[in-house]
């Protein structure tokens, strides 16, 4: 076995271990995105600002604790116990719970976070008429979030993306294709 084959084998084994540890940890990872009808501001690594229809935000991890009726959100290095931030939570298990916050005298809360079978939804001000919002927050799959992030990184300005073989970052593209293959995500 060559050094390259050994490296690939170790990387695949590490990815499998990470997935198994994550699944057994009692946490659920979700991928928030912002959709903007007028275009969201995307700032690239060179500091240039462009408009994008969708932006992949940083992943969030939720840990539900049924015994305490509590949910903890991790976003980057920030940990937030939702019940300590004014939310009232009802937890069935790690994949099924609901947290809401707002005026206790109101008919419905101002915000509702609901996880059903591991899928998270967010509702803001449910009694308000449906606004013509220029942007909205939603949660999606890893693959969709990853595809949007890669797309936003590959294109400059408002031009279509350059073909991968013309990219100055061929090594990065090869690594991205490897991630796509390992995760089952489509690159295009």
C-alpha positions in Angstrom: 0.0 0.0 0.0 1.4 3.4 -1.0 1.5 6.4 1.3 -1.3 8.0 -0.7 -3.5 5.0 -0.3 -2.8 4.8 3.4 -3.6 8.5 3.8 -7.0 8.0 2.0 -7.8 4.9 4.1 -7.0 6.8 7.4 -9.1 9.8 6.2 -12.1 7.5 5.4 -11.8 5.7 8.7 -11.6 9.0 10.6 -14.7 10.3 8.8 -16.6 7.1 9.8 -15.5 7.4 13.4 -16.5 11.0 13.6 -20.0 10.2 12.2 -20.5 7.3 14.6 -19.4 9.4 17.6 -21.6 12.3 16.6 -24.7 10.0 16.2 -24.1 8.4 19.6 -23.6 11.7 21.3 -27.2 12.7 21.6 -26.8 15.8 19.6 -28.4 16.9 16.3 -26.5 19.1 13.9 -28.5 21.5 11.6 -27.4 23.8 8.9 -29.0 27.3 8.9 -29.2 29.2 5.7 -30.4 32.7 4.7 -32.4 33.2 1.6 -32.6 36.8 0.3 -34.8 37.9 -2.6 -32.9 41.1 -3.0 -29.5 39.3 -2.5 -27.6 38.7 0.7 -24.3 40.4 1.2 -21.4 37.9 0.8 -17.9 39.0 1.7 -15.2 36.9 0.1 -11.7 36.3 1.5 -10.4 39.3 -0.4 -12.9 41.6 1.3 -15.1 42.1 -1.8 -18.8 42.2 -1.2 -21.2 40.4 -3.6 -24.9 39.7 -3.7 -26.0 36.0 -3.3 -29.5 34.5 -3.3 -28.6 32.1 -0.5 -25.9 32.1 2.2 -24.8 29.1 4.2 -24.4 30.1 7.8 -22.3 28.3 10.4 -23.7 24.9 11.6 -25.6 24.6 14.9 -25.7 21.7 17.2 -28.6 21.0 19.5 -28.6 18.8 22.6 -32.0 18.1 24.1 -32.2 17.0 27.8 -35.6 15.4 28.4 -35.0 15.0 32.2 -34.7 18.8 32.6 -36.9 19.9 29.7 -33.9 21.8 28.4 -32.3 22.4 25.0 -28.7 23.6 24.5 -27.6 25.2 21.2 -24.0 25.3 20.1 -23.1 27.7 17.4 -19.3 27.9 16.9 -17.8 28.3 20.3 -21.0 29.7 21.8 -23.2 27.5 24.0 -26.7 28.7 24.8 -29.2 27.0 27.2 -32.4 28.1 25.5 -34.4 28.0 28.8 -32.0 30.5 30.3 -32.6 32.8 27.3 -36.3 33.1 27.9 -37.5 30.0 26.0 -40.0 27.5 27.4 -39.2 24.0 26.2 -41.1 20.8 25.9 -38.7 17.9 25.2 -39.8 14.4 24.2 -36.4 13.1 23.1 -33.3 14.4 21.3 -35.0 14.4 17.9 -38.4 15.8 19.0 -38.8 19.0 21.0 -40.2 22.5 20.9 -39.1 25.7 22.5 -40.9 29.1 22.3 -40.5 32.5 23.9 -42.4 35.7 24.0 -45.0 37.5 26.1 -46.6 35.0 28.5 -50.0 36.8 28.2 -50.0 36.6 24.3 -52.0 34.0 22.5 -49.0 32.7 20.6 -45.2 33.2 21.3 -43.0 35.5 19.3 -40.6 32.8 18.3 -40.9 29.0 18.0 -38.1 26.5 17.4 -39.4 23.0 16.7 -37.4 19.8 16.0 -39.5 16.9 14.6 -37.6 13.7 13.7 -34.3 15.7 13.7 -35.5 18.4 11.3 -35.5 22.0 12.7 -38.0 24.7 11.9 -38.0 28.3 13.1 -41.1 30.5 13.1 -40.9 34.2 14.0 -44.1 36.0 15.1 -46.7 33.4 14.0 -49.7 35.7 14.4 -48.4 38.5 12.1 -49.7 38.6 8.5 -47.3 36.9 6.1 -44.8 39.6 5.3 -43.1 40.3 2.0 -39.8 39.6 3.6 -36.6 40.2 1.7 -34.8 37.5 3.7 -35.7 34.5 5.7 -33.9 32.0 7.9 -34.3 28.3 7.2 -32.6 25.0 8.0 -31.4 22.6 5.4 -29.2 19.5 4.9 -25.5 19.3 5.1 -25.2 18.7 1.3 -27.3 21.8 0.4 -25.4 24.0 2.8 -22.1 22.7 1.5 -23.1 23.2 -2.1 -24.2 26.8 -1.6 -21.0 27.6 0.4 -18.8 26.1 -2.4 -20.8 27.9 -5.1 -20.4 31.2 -3.3 -16.7 30.7 -2.9 -16.1 29.7 -6.5 -17.8 32.6 -8.2 -16.6 36.2 -8.2 -18.9 39.2 -8.7 -22.1 38.1 -10.4 -20.4 36.0 -13.1 -21.1 32.3 -13.5 -18.6 29.9 -11.8 -15.4 29.1 -13.7 -15.1 25.4 -14.7 -13.2 23.5 -12.0 -10.3 22.7 -14.4 -9.7 26.5 -14.8 -9.7 27.2 -11.1 -6.4 28.4 -9.7 -7.2 26.3 -6.6 -7.0 22.8 -8.2 -5.9 21.2 -4.9 -8.9 22.7 -3.1 -11.2 21.5 -5.8 -9.8 18.0 -5.5 -10.3 18.1 -1.7 -13.9 19.3 -2.3 -14.6 16.5 -4.7 -13.2 14.1 -2.1 -15.6 15.5 0.6 -18.5 15.2 -1.9 -17.6 11.6 -2.6 -17.3 10.7 1.1 -20.6 12.4 2.1 -22.6 11.5 -0.9 -23.2 15.1 -1.8 -23.3 16.2 -5.5 -20.8 18.9 -6.5 -23.1 20.3 -9.2 
